[in-house]
Amino acid sequence: MVRLVPVLLALLGSSLPWAERLLVGWLGPRGTSSIVFGLLAFNELAGRDEADVLMVMVIVVLGSVVLHGATAPAAARAFGRAQPRLSA
C-alpha cells in the first residue's frame, strides 16, 4: 500500500482513469528501490552486516513478488469488471 501513494502522485497529470492508476500502482514493478538501496548498503558495509542487508533485501523482494503475484488475478478481475463492455 505504501508504494501506491508515490505512483498515484506521479500519475496526477496523466489522462489515465483512476481505475487504471490504481492497477498500475498495484501491479507495477516490484522491489526495484529495495534492490537499489540494498545494493548501495551492501557495497558500503563489511562483514556480517553486508550479509544481513543482502538477506533482508532478498526477503523483501521475494515477499513482495509472492504477495502481489497472489493478488494479481483478483486485481485484474476487479479491473475487468469495472471497465465498460466493448461492443463487438
Contacts in CASP RR format, 6 or more apart in sequence:
PFRMAT RR
TARGET T0000
AUTHOR 0000-0000-0000
METHOD contacts of the structure
MODEL  1
MVRLVPVLLALLGSSLPWAERLLVGWLGPRGTSSIVFGLLAFNELAGRDE
ADVLMVMVIVVLGSVVLHGATAPAAARAFGRAQPRLSA
3 25 0 8 1.000
4 22 0 8 1.000
4 25 0 8 1.000
4 26 0 8 1.000
7 21 0 8 1.000
7 24 0 8 1.000
7 25 0 8 1.000
7 28 0 8 1.000
8 21 0 8 1.000
8 22 0 8 1.000
8 25 0 8 1.000
11 21 0 8 1.000
11 24 0 8 1.000
14 21 0 8 1.000
16 24 0 8 1.000
19 79 0 8 1.000
19 82 0 8 1.000
19 83 0 8 1.000
20 79 0 8 1.000
23 75 0 8 1.000
23 76 0 8 1.000
23 79 0 8 1.000
26 68 0 8 1.000
26 71 0 8 1.000
26 75 0 8 1.000
27 68 0 8 1.000
27 72 0 8 1.000
27 75 0 8 1.000
27 76 0 8 1.000
30 61 0 8 1.000
30 64 0 8 1.000
30 65 0 8 1.000
30 68 0 8 1.000
31 60 0 8 1.000
31 61 0 8 1.000
31 64 0 8 1.000
31 65 0 8 1.000
34 57 0 8 1.000
34 60 0 8 1.000
34 61 0 8 1.000
34 64 0 8 1.000
35 57 0 8 1.000
35 61 0 8 1.000
38 53 0 8 1.000
38 54 0 8 1.000
38 56 0 8 1.000
38 57 0 8 1.000
39 57 0 8 1.000
41 50 0 8 1.000
41 53 0 8 1.000
42 50 0 8 1.000
42 53 0 8 1.000
42 54 0 8 1.000
42 57 0 8 1.000
45 53 0 8 1.000
END
